[in-house]
Protein backbone atom coordinates (compact mmCIF):
# COMPACT_ATOMS: atom_id res chain seq x y z
CA UNK A 1 0.00 0.00 0.00
CA UNK A 2 1.30 3.43 -0.95
CA UNK A 3 1.82 6.07 1.73
CA UNK A 4 0.58 9.40 0.36
CA UNK A 5 1.42 12.63 2.17
CA UNK A 6 1.19 16.30 1.29
CA UNK A 7 3.72 19.08 1.72
CA UNK A 8 4.00 22.76 0.79
CA UNK A 9 6.47 23.42 -1.98
CA UNK A 10 8.27 25.90 0.25
CA UNK A 11 9.25 23.22 2.77
CA UNK A 12 12.63 21.54 2.29
CA UNK A 13 12.79 18.21 0.50
CA UNK A 14 13.74 15.18 2.58
CA UNK A 15 14.60 11.55 1.92
CA UNK A 16 11.37 10.49 3.61
CA UNK A 17 9.33 12.27 0.89
CA UNK A 18 9.79 9.37 -1.49
CA UNK A 19 8.42 10.17 -4.96
CA UNK A 20 7.81 13.94 -5.03
CA UNK A 21 4.98 15.17 -7.26
CA UNK A 22 4.04 18.78 -7.94
CA UNK A 23 0.24 18.78 -8.27
CA UNK A 24 -0.34 22.46 -9.11
CA UNK A 25 -1.22 23.56 -12.63
CA UNK A 26 1.11 26.58 -12.37
CA UNK A 27 4.76 26.50 -11.32
CA UNK A 28 5.11 28.03 -7.82
CA UNK A 29 6.47 31.57 -7.67
CA UNK A 30 10.05 32.01 -6.64
CA UNK A 31 10.75 28.28 -6.66
CA UNK A 32 13.57 26.83 -8.72
CA UNK A 33 13.48 23.26 -10.01
CA UNK A 34 16.65 22.55 -8.05
CA UNK A 35 15.09 23.66 -4.77
CA UNK A 36 11.72 22.00 -5.35
CA UNK A 37 13.26 18.81 -6.68
CA UNK A 38 10.07 17.20 -8.09
CA UNK A 39 10.20 13.73 -9.60
CA UNK A 40 7.08 14.58 -11.62
CA UNK A 41 4.97 17.63 -12.40
CA UNK A 42 1.45 16.17 -12.66
CA UNK A 43 -0.56 19.06 -14.10
CA UNK A 44 -3.23 16.52 -15.06
CA UNK A 45 -4.04 16.00 -11.37
CA UNK A 46 -4.58 19.70 -10.70
CA UNK A 47 -8.10 21.15 -10.60
CA UNK A 48 -9.32 22.96 -13.69
CA UNK A 49 -8.74 26.69 -13.86
CA UNK A 50 -12.50 27.23 -13.58
CA UNK A 51 -12.75 25.13 -10.40
CA UNK A 52 -9.69 26.81 -8.90
CA UNK A 53 -11.05 30.31 -9.58
CA UNK A 54 -14.47 29.42 -8.20
CA UNK A 55 -12.86 28.03 -5.03
CA UNK A 56 -10.60 31.10 -4.59
CA UNK A 57 -8.99 29.32 -1.60
CA UNK A 58 -11.87 30.35 0.67
CA UNK A 59 -12.88 27.88 3.36
CA UNK A 60 -16.57 28.56 2.76
CA UNK A 61 -16.18 27.32 -0.85
CA UNK A 62 -14.25 24.19 0.06
CA UNK A 63 -17.09 21.64 0.09
CA UNK A 64 -18.49 22.66 -3.30
CA UNK A 65 -14.93 22.76 -4.67
CA UNK A 66 -14.30 19.27 -3.26
CA UNK A 67 -17.38 17.92 -5.05
CA UNK A 68 -16.42 19.53 -8.37
CA UNK A 69 -12.76 18.51 -8.14
CA UNK A 70 -13.59 14.89 -7.28
CA UNK A 71 -15.92 14.78 -10.29
CA UNK A 72 -13.13 16.13 -12.50
CA UNK A 73 -10.72 13.48 -11.21
CA UNK A 74 -13.23 10.65 -11.62
CA UNK A 75 -13.97 11.65 -15.23
CA UNK A 76 -10.35 12.11 -16.33
CA UNK A 77 -8.47 9.32 -18.09
CA UNK A 78 -5.26 11.30 -17.57
CA UNK A 79 -5.89 11.48 -13.81
CA UNK A 80 -6.55 7.73 -13.70
CA UNK A 81 -3.28 7.01 -15.52
CA UNK A 82 -1.31 9.37 -13.26
CA UNK A 83 -2.92 7.83 -10.17
CA UNK A 84 -1.84 4.35 -11.28
CA UNK A 85 1.70 5.62 -11.78
CA UNK A 86 1.82 7.30 -8.36
CA UNK A 87 0.34 4.33 -6.57
CA UNK A 88 3.12 2.12 -7.96
CA UNK A 89 5.52 3.87 -5.56
CA UNK A 90 5.80 3.01 -1.88
CA UNK A 91 5.90 6.60 -0.65
CA UNK A 92 4.50 9.63 -2.51
CA UNK A 93 4.51 13.27 -1.44
CA UNK A 94 2.11 15.63 -3.17
CA UNK A 95 3.57 19.14 -3.39
CA UNK A 96 1.28 22.18 -3.41
CA UNK A 97 1.76 25.95 -3.10
CA UNK A 98 -1.46 26.98 -1.30
CA UNK A 99 -1.02 28.64 2.10
CA UNK A 100 -3.67 26.72 4.06
CA UNK A 101 -2.53 23.16 4.88
CA UNK A 102 -6.10 21.92 5.36
CA UNK A 103 -8.10 23.83 2.75
CA UNK A 104 -6.41 23.03 -0.56
CA UNK A 105 -6.71 20.62 -3.46
CA UNK A 106 -3.81 18.40 -2.32
CA UNK A 107 -5.88 17.28 0.70
CA UNK A 108 -8.68 16.18 -1.64
CA UNK A 109 -6.26 14.56 -4.07
CA UNK A 110 -4.54 12.58 -1.28
CA UNK A 111 -7.91 11.21 -0.13
CA UNK A 112 -8.88 10.38 -3.73
CA UNK A 113 -5.61 8.51 -4.33
CA UNK A 114 -5.98 6.58 -1.08
CA UNK A 115 -9.55 5.61 -2.01
CA UNK A 116 -8.28 4.16 -5.32
CA UNK A 117 -6.12 1.66 -3.44
CA UNK A 118 -9.01 0.12 -1.52
C-alpha positions as CSV (number, residue, x, y, z in Angstrom):
1,X,0.0,0.0,0.0
2,X,1.3,3.4,-0.9
3,X,1.8,6.1,1.7
4,X,0.6,9.4,0.4
5,X,1.4,12.6,2.2
6,X,1.2,16.3,1.3
7,X,3.7,19.1,1.7
8,X,4.0,22.8,0.8
9,X,6.5,23.4,-2.0
10,X,8.3,25.9,0.2
11,X,9.3,23.2,2.8
12,X,12.6,21.5,2.3
13,X,12.8,18.2,0.5
14,X,13.7,15.2,2.6
15,X,14.6,11.6,1.9
16,X,11.4,10.5,3.6
17,X,9.3,12.3,0.9
18,X,9.8,9.4,-1.5
19,X,8.4,10.2,-5.0
20,X,7.8,13.9,-5.0
21,X,5.0,15.2,-7.3
22,X,4.0,18.8,-7.9
23,X,0.2,18.8,-8.3
24,X,-0.3,22.5,-9.1
25,X,-1.2,23.6,-12.6
26,X,1.1,26.6,-12.4
27,X,4.8,26.5,-11.3
28,X,5.1,28.0,-7.8
29,X,6.5,31.6,-7.7
30,X,10.1,32.0,-6.6
31,X,10.7,28.3,-6.7
32,X,13.6,26.8,-8.7
33,X,13.5,23.3,-10.0
34,X,16.6,22.6,-8.1
35,X,15.1,23.7,-4.8
36,X,11.7,22.0,-5.3
37,X,13.3,18.8,-6.7
38,X,10.1,17.2,-8.1
39,X,10.2,13.7,-9.6
40,X,7.1,14.6,-11.6
41,X,5.0,17.6,-12.4
42,X,1.5,16.2,-12.7
43,X,-0.6,19.1,-14.1
44,X,-3.2,16.5,-15.1
45,X,-4.0,16.0,-11.4
46,X,-4.6,19.7,-10.7
47,X,-8.1,21.1,-10.6
48,X,-9.3,23.0,-13.7
49,X,-8.7,26.7,-13.9
50,X,-12.5,27.2,-13.6
51,X,-12.8,25.1,-10.4
52,X,-9.7,26.8,-8.9
53,X,-11.0,30.3,-9.6
54,X,-14.5,29.4,-8.2
55,X,-12.9,28.0,-5.0
56,X,-10.6,31.1,-4.6
57,X,-9.0,29.3,-1.6
58,X,-11.9,30.3,0.7
59,X,-12.9,27.9,3.4
60,X,-16.6,28.6,2.8
61,X,-16.2,27.3,-0.8
62,X,-14.2,24.2,0.1
63,X,-17.1,21.6,0.1
64,X,-18.5,22.7,-3.3
65,X,-14.9,22.8,-4.7
66,X,-14.3,19.3,-3.3
67,X,-17.4,17.9,-5.1
68,X,-16.4,19.5,-8.4
69,X,-12.8,18.5,-8.1
70,X,-13.6,14.9,-7.3
71,X,-15.9,14.8,-10.3
72,X,-13.1,16.1,-12.5
73,X,-10.7,13.5,-11.2
74,X,-13.2,10.7,-11.6
75,X,-14.0,11.7,-15.2
76,X,-10.4,12.1,-16.3
77,X,-8.5,9.3,-18.1
78,X,-5.3,11.3,-17.6
79,X,-5.9,11.5,-13.8
80,X,-6.6,7.7,-13.7
81,X,-3.3,7.0,-15.5
82,X,-1.3,9.4,-13.3
83,X,-2.9,7.8,-10.2
84,X,-1.8,4.3,-11.3
85,X,1.7,5.6,-11.8
86,X,1.8,7.3,-8.4
87,X,0.3,4.3,-6.6
88,X,3.1,2.1,-8.0
89,X,5.5,3.9,-5.6
90,X,5.8,3.0,-1.9
91,X,5.9,6.6,-0.6
92,X,4.5,9.6,-2.5
93,X,4.5,13.3,-1.4
94,X,2.1,15.6,-3.2
95,X,3.6,19.1,-3.4
96,X,1.3,22.2,-3.4
97,X,1.8,26.0,-3.1
98,X,-1.5,27.0,-1.3
99,X,-1.0,28.6,2.1
100,X,-3.7,26.7,4.1
101,X,-2.5,23.2,4.9
102,X,-6.1,21.9,5.4
103,X,-8.1,23.8,2.7
104,X,-6.4,23.0,-0.6
105,X,-6.7,20.6,-3.5
106,X,-3.8,18.4,-2.3
107,X,-5.9,17.3,0.7
108,X,-8.7,16.2,-1.6
109,X,-6.3,14.6,-4.1
110,X,-4.5,12.6,-1.3
111,X,-7.9,11.2,-0.1
112,X,-8.9,10.4,-3.7
113,X,-5.6,8.5,-4.3
114,X,-6.0,6.6,-1.1
115,X,-9.5,5.6,-2.0
116,X,-8.3,4.2,-5.3
117,X,-6.1,1.7,-3.4
118,X,-9.0,0.1,-1.5
